[in-house]
Amino acid sequence: MHLMISSFILILAAVISIFISRVIPQISVNYLSMLVGVGLFLVPVLNNHIEKFNSEIFIGLIVAPLLFFEGQATRLNAVSKEFKHIIQTTVALVVLSLIIAGFGVGALGIVSLPLAFILAAISTPTDATAMESVTNGLKMPSTEGTFLKMESLFNDATGIILLNMAVLWYVNGYINYQQTVIDFLISAVGGVIFGFVSAWIFVLFRQVLLRSSYNSLNASLLMYVITPFVLYYLSEAIHVSGIIAVVVAGLVHNAEAQRSRLINSQQIHFSYDLVSMITEIFNSMVFVVLGFMFVKILVGEQFGHGSLNFLILGSVL
């Protein structure tokens, strides 16, 4: 019951921030959502009904569908054309950034080198939601915009594997390079295979329904909406990257949409409108939660010399 009330308040806050953005179009809706999140914390009646932040729920119920729909908005053949650049940015550039940031923070002498690499691994990868937030309303060169969008869809897996490596280094006192490479391959390649195969099973099932007398528009749309939730938690259960799985599934669904545009135009049009609505609300919710948690952490923090050190670390990163 508490989770339902908390979710309702966050959705309502997201909707309010979207309305405000229509009144003040000069300011990005994401920044307005953060301010609404701050206001949410400052109202005790609402603050007391917000559940404690749970990263697994947040990623599975908000981030996963957002990345799925972002992937669904990207053509599969465009990914194959830019595969070389995607590997360069999602693997080579992330690893290079991790090394520079890790040694840079470690050189300050404030934290140990393993902890410096943990902080660097957290801050190195970006995602599609963050990329959209900082480029909203700006003119982006088409080539660079395409590279950044595709890179942001896939680099989370690299960041997560590197974070796990840094954590094991911090705990055990050494780096297991072989295990890190194996974990990366299992997570990334396994996520791609699982997402591709599972998505095609979903697509084929819906196509069979579409051509049968049992077809139901509402049932097909509901199956489409729950796809990222099911795929994410199933992939995490078998220990492959849920993030990559939902992104790949989104790309497969884009291919299906292109093929089905003339077969069932009503369903395709309605699904686009539904996805647009869900994406806008979920994206706003991300920043409502960010604003809320930012103030909550500041209020609960006992500021001192340690706080200043971490502000310096954050600036360096």
C-alpha positions, 0 to 999 in steps of 0.5 A: 500500500505504501509503495502504491501511494509513493508511486502515485505521488511521484507520478503526480509530481512528474505530471505537474512538472510536465505542465509547468514546462509547457508554461515555461518552455525556456527551461528544460522539463528535467530541471523543472522536475528536479525542482518539483522533487525538491519541493516534494521533500520540503512538504512533510505530508508528502515527504512522509509517504515517499518510500525509501529509495531502492535501486533495484526497483528504480532501475527495473521499473523506470530505467529499464522501460526508458532504455527499451523505448529509447532503443525502440526509437532507433533503427536496427540497421543504423546500429549495425552501420555504426557498430565500430563507433559504438564499440569504440565509445562504449568500451574503449572510451569508457575504459580510457576515461575510467583509467584517467579519472581513477588515477586522477582522483587517486593522485589527490591522496584523499581516498585509496586507489581502489576507492578512486576507481569505484568513484570513477566507474560510477561516473564514467558511463552515461545513459540515454536519459541523461544524454536527452536531458542535457541536449534538450532544446539544443542544436546537436550536429547530426553525426555526433548526436547519433554517436552519443545516442547509440553509445548511451544505449549500450555503455551501462554494461561496461560501467557496471562490469568495471564497477564490479571489478573495482569493488572486488579490488577494494574488498580483496586487495587485487584485480582479477583481470581474467574474471573481469573479462569473463564477466564482461563477456557473459554479461554483455554478449549474454545480454545481447543474445537473450534480448534478441532471442526473447524479443523475437519470441515476443514479436512472433507471438504478437504477429501470430495473434495479429493475423488470427481471429483472436487478435486484441488491440488492448492485449497486444499493447499490454504485452508490448508495454510489459516486455521491458519489465519481463525481459529485464528481471529474467535477464538479471535472474540468469546473470546477464546484463538486463540493461543491454537485453532491454536495449536490444529488445527495443531495437528488435521491436523497431524492426517489427514496427517498420514491417507492421506499419502498413499491416496494422497502422492503428496499432502502430500509431496507438503504440507510438502515442502510448510510448511517448506518454510513458517515456515523458512521464518516466523521464520526468519521474527520474529527475523528480526522484533525483531532486528529492534524493539530492535534498534528502542526502544533503539534509541527512549529511553532517558536513565537515572536513570529509564533506569538503574532500568529497566535493573536491573529488566530485569536482575532479571527476 
